[in-house]
Amino acid sequence: MTFRTPGFGRRLGTGRTRLMLPILVVLAVLLTVFLVFTSVYTNLLWHRSIGFADVYTTQVQAKVVLFFGAGLLMALVVGANVAVAYRLRPAYRPLSVEQQGLERYRAVIDPRRRLIAWSMLGVLGLLTGSSVAGQWPVWLAFLNRTPFGVKDPQFNKDVSFYVFTYPFLRLIIGVVFATVILSIVAAVMVHYLYGGLRLQGPGDKASPPARAHLSVLFGVFILLKAVAYWFDRYGLVHSERGVTAGASYTDVNALIPAKTILAVIALICAAMFFSNLLRRGMMLPGVGFTLLVLSAILLGGVYPLLIQQFQVKPDELAKERQFIARNIEATRRAYGVDGAKVVQYGQEPVTDKTKLQQEADQLGGVRVLDPNVVGETFQQLQRIRPFYRFPDTLDVDRYQIDGKLVDTVVALRELSGAPEGQRSWVKDRMVYTHGYGFVSAFGDRFADGNVPDFVTKNMPVSPDQKIKLDRPEIYFGERSATYSIVGGRGQQELNYPDNSESGQQSNNYDGQGGVAIDSFFRKLLYATKFQDKNLLLSGAINDDAKLLYDRAPREMVQKAAPWLTLDGDPYPAVVNGRILWILDGYTTANNYPYSEETSLDDATRDTITDTRSAVARQADDHVNYMRNSVKATVDAYDGTVHLYQWDENDPITKTWMKVFDDTVQPRSSIPPELEAHFRYPQDLFKVQRKVLAKYHVTDPSAFYNGEGFWEVPQDPSAKGKRQPPYYQSLRMPGQDQASFSLTTVFNPRNNPQLAAFMSVGSTPGRDYGQIQILQMPRNAQPAGPGQVQNSFETDTQVKADLFALRQGGTKTVPGNLLTIPFGGSLLYVEPMYTMAAGGTEQQPYPILGKILVRYGDSIAAADTLDEALKQVLGGATSAPPPTTSEPDGDGGDQPPQLSAAAQKAIGDLQKAVSDYEAAQKNGDYPAMGDAWKRIKDAQAALAAAGQEGPASSPSPSPSPTPTEN
């Protein structure tokens, strides 16, 4: 017989539950600690792998100090006030319904009072510390601040006060304000819970100790308000009240005095609250608080409104002129456009055909290969295998080729992963680990078949190619896998496919970059980080293996220099035989006094950022100061990161060089071979052109009236998108020779004509960064980009040429519409590409169809730029003379007899056309190129024979492109 104690089972079950709960809590805490440790330690290992461990440890130290400093301040101050309020609780509480209700809460809370208090203070400290720790850049910049050497016109303080000191003071005031407010809330709750404050019953509603305690807290709050009022005056240099950013007439003459008076009143009010420690009653604090509120309403709100309405608005220009001038000067200086030169241009265009032809002969090197179009062409012709890929927009650089500096369109052949149907963890992570090869093409010419004329191409790299490359492997790129395991003993990583017996050549990584995974512990950490058990269990990982991850160049530089804002378009360059990614880093601020604020996202958006994935869009950060302060490089083979100081006068860069010592190398250490590939950054240029659309106007009266404001035109090839700037080599008026530049144009506001042409020198040297604006005469503005594009489509001859291109299932793809100062006017050049319909094995890609040119009112389309220029400048060869007919014996017309040369040319033309059409159907582009060359030769022979081609011979579509534009 079994005896069971009543309730024993329930007690046992309850005991197990009570035991399991602490175990689960402990396990949860341990798991959280492990995950945090994994994140911190793997980040440290990554920073060590690129030589920037101090950057990460400095950040962690700063975050820890701020976390514990702010968290402890909040917890200790609030906790102290809770303890004081509890100690000041009345010994006896009056009997009332209110107190009877509260007694039930006190009965529940009192036994757990310490646990509840510590738990709430811990959560409060944790939230406060986490919030403030994210402000570590503000703190470190304040500690290492560097003077600007420029003072604001209102308070005569160095700009560094507003950029470094003022944000830190606001942070401190904000934390202390939050601490005092939460202390007041906590003290009121405790006093009420324990009877020190009452809402019901006769007599005083607050006990004397509670009144004294809360009076002190409110006094401290109002004292802080006095401090805030005082510093609010400095914040008015960022005011948006007036016509322009910065302190306006109302701010200076009404709000600054009002803030000063309010600070004094707040001090008096705080003293009234503190006096409550010595006397009983709330009359004085109440009077002081009422006075402060009324003063804030009248002085801070009503008085400035009256000044604005009755003094400023009736005569706004006169009142604001001084402050508009301050804004213009500060904005131009803050964005680095104060040195921009505005030159009147286009009043006297050259009309002499001889002079124009001479200038055309010196033009040379116009970049007609559009990097935003031919990405697909590179993909089709140079991908070699389907597991390689090129970006959807390419880059423009300069190289010395055959002793001449030429513009080149460049890209890297990166890896997209193992081939379809052959995927496995080992292949994805340990075999297909890197891309291979640097592909480049001349920017000003095309090869047979109207495809890019490649400078470097194919695999393997040829030792006699014109751009010497010793390390073609790309382990660090924009499209690298999440992580790869490389360099293991005996590991075979695909280098490039070939025709050998194995079908490929292998490589074993031996670079310095990467994190060694030579222990079970590290494998466990990274298996956790990437949530991939194969890292822990796989036996394929050999000795000396390294893990490569977070290897996109932009991400790497951002982690190495978290204080930088990076340009959205890193570009590759071959320097001393190695492929380097080059990135432009910006220092920005949003506290520069009197400067106009700009959204980075809005200012840098254009057709490319909206339609291509290769160029990153900027975050929606609002800035009013910007400098290209740092040039950074990332080695595509081993991931080595270098930061070079570029703007040696930028105080923000100098500040962060103090914070992260020895991470940025001086400008003098830049190798000349590397500096030759630096170019003016696009995102800075886009921000500057948005600023200069308004701030080229420097007269306050004209600025106030909006006279002469410009806008960036829409891209004629992508309606609704802003036209991007273009890199090209050109010779500006007054220059002896062409130089590599970044260019854009402006329209007048709400007007399709052209208002100005803007360029900036992009070749390091004397003219680098020099902005020059050619302003067109207002009474004779030339056509804008949209109008030029429309003229190409409506011109009779060009329209016929484009119609011919669009036959046979092809479409046209317009390239970049380049605007070039030429002959005292502007020359427009646009390559028009065609794309053929693709078959099952051959994908369509753009090749050149025609080059369209406009100068003045003359428009032409030709196969080459030289031919088009001859036509628009009046130097084209005249058309073949028309054939005359003689009456036959019956009085009718008899066609002339064809010469033997003409008959042979016609036969050759018909054969070439047939071969072209057959090649086009098969997607055989090399054969199409050969046939096209024969067509041109036959047409030339026919013209020389003085005859036209037969009407029956079809005109081939000189470009392979599907669908109609």
Secondary structure, 3 states (H helix, E strand, C coil): CCCCCCCHHHHHHHHHHHHHHHHHHHHHHHHHHHHHHHHHHHHHHHHHHCCCHHHHHHHHHHHHHHHHHHHHHHHHHHHHHHHHHHHCCCCCCCCCHHHHHHHHHHHHHHHHHHHHHHHHHHHHHHHHHHHHHCCHHHHHHHHCCCCCCCECCCCCCEHHHHHHHHHHHHHHHHHHHHHHHHHHHHHHHHHHHCCCECCCCCCCCECHHHHHHHHHHHHHHHHHHHHHHHHHHHHHHHCCCCCCCCCCHHHHHHHHHHHHHHHHHHHHHHHHHHHHHCCCCCHHHHHHHHHHHHHHHHHHHHHHHHHHHHHHHHHHHHHHHHHHHHHHHHHHHHCCCCCCEEEECCCCCCCCHHHHHHHHHCCCCCCCCCCCCCHHHHHHHHCCCCCEECCCCCEEEEEEECCEEEEEEEEECEECCCCCCCCCHHHHHHHCCCEECEEEEEEEEECCCCCEEEEECCCCCCCCCCCCCCECEECCCCCCCCEEEECCCCCCEEEEECCCCCCEEEECCCCCCCEECCCHHHHHHHHHHHCCCHHHHCCCCCCCCEEEECCCHHHHHHHHCCCCEECCCCEEEEECCEEEEEEEEEEEECCCCCCCCEEHHHHHCCHHHHHCCCCCCCCCCEECEEEEEEEEEEECCCCCEEEEECCCCCHHHHHHHHHCCCCCECHHHCCHHHHCCCCCCHHHHHHHHHHHHHHCCCCHHHHHHCCCCEECCECCCCCCCECCCEEEEECCCCCCCCEEEEEEEEEECCCCCCCEEEEEECCCCCCECCEEEEECCCCCCCCCHHHHHHHHHHCHHHHHHHHHHCCCCCEEEECCCEEEEECCEEEEEEEEEEECCCCCCCCCCCEEEEEEEEECCEEEEECCHHHHHHHHCCCCCCCCCCCCCEECCCCCEECCCCCHHHHHHHHHHHHHHHHHHHHHHHCCHHHHHHHHHHHHHHHHHHHHCCCCCCCCCCCCCCCCCCCCC
